[in-house]
Amino acid sequence: MATATVDAARALDKAVSGEAMGSQAAYATLRDLCDTFGHRFAGSPGERGAATFLLERLRAYGLEGVTAESFRYTGWVRGSESLDVLEPLHVRMRALALPYCPAGEVEAELRWVGDGEADDYAAAGAAQGALRGAIVMSAAETAGRGAGRASSHRREKYMRAVTAGAAAYLYVNQNPGDMPVTGGLPGGGKGPAPIPGLGLTFETGEQLRRWQERSTVRLRLSVTASFPEVESSNIYADLPADSASPSAQELVVAGGHYDSHDISPGALDNGAGTVITLEAARVLASIARERGRGFARRLRFCFFAAEEIGLLGSWEYVRRHREELDRVRFMLNLDTSGRGFPGNEALVLTGIPELLPYYAGATEQMGYPVEVRNRFSSASDHFPFAMNGVPTGGIGQTQLAASALNGLVGRGWGHTPADTLDKANPKSLQSAATVTARLLLHTAQAEDWPAHHRAPEQVEQQLADAGMLEALKLSGRWPPPR
Ligand SMILES: [Zn+2]
């Protein structure tokens, strides 16, 4: 690049950095979001209220094409749940029905299957019928129990219980602190999951496990829930490109889900990603306004609904915007970003190795080197884009920070009643919003861009390399829905 171009790019990056670091808007917005709407569960009044709030903010920030795209599906509304120990003594334990848990009552013996990985189920005699009719219990997170061990998602652990003929499934938080854990079951958006599933606290799980080591444990669980037809909306808005740019038709997409679980305001998951997206939109729109034109590519800021029950919003988005996906240079997902401390940010790419040295070099040149990793994952809104061949990544935490995050494993306070505003660190949000805005600016402006879209057979190879293809085929999620 010519010196003048380099200088102009630096000046623009500095303007964006200054605007982002000079503002506490991200935390202030998170406070509004959490304290005004309560939880934002898919299809709930809180989710609808948050949608209106986002539309108003995007208009106030001067974004264009501010849009709400609604879609309908079968919702889930929590009724009541109880878990009673009948043997070895009578006591009621704390438990949460997992979203899309069917209503019903089950009384059966408990079987503990450790981490709930495939080899744990095998050792428990799943194939020989040893779990048939039982209430099966496993750890929620397979963390910290031997490096390199497979670590399955909740749905896989649950489906192993279903396949083994279990009558119900219990899912145990691995973080102490009397926090029952939640997380959607298969069936999200369609109807009841095959068998009841409940989330327990670490302490309840430990008590049940100790009893089971010495005697028979009999449990009775009872759940009520309803499945009304509901509506949710994806929200998005654009910062149009400089009309003189030869790449004005291309897009850079950023965003995350704004729904939460129904047991807390989801301050970190994903209030944090929501306000970081909003703040990046504010900062970049304000710098574009100052210079009197947009950037080389269109920036789109997305807020997906109904992620927690199975990525319903982002699947709906890619379905409606399919003809545009070839023009999406990069999709940056913001889910539980900005946790922990400022400077923890990492860019986690979704099976796009050619971007590893690229972003490592780009952030080094920005004077703010960011850890860049490459790990294909399916559990958030980048996934429908990745399944359609779009290069994607997300803002997460450095490996060191993620492993030491307040001494908690996995999602930490996420998916528990403790995911509240007091866990958010204003400076971490500010720092993550700054990194996000700078990365988006760079990605929208850069003339050099080594990443390419994947053809379907290449996506299939990415999934095979990540060890995910068989599970996706078994659950009917590959090939992806059209
Ligand atoms: Zn999330």
Residues whose N, C-alpha, C, O or C-beta is under 5 A from the ligand:
A	BS01	ZN	D269 N270 D335
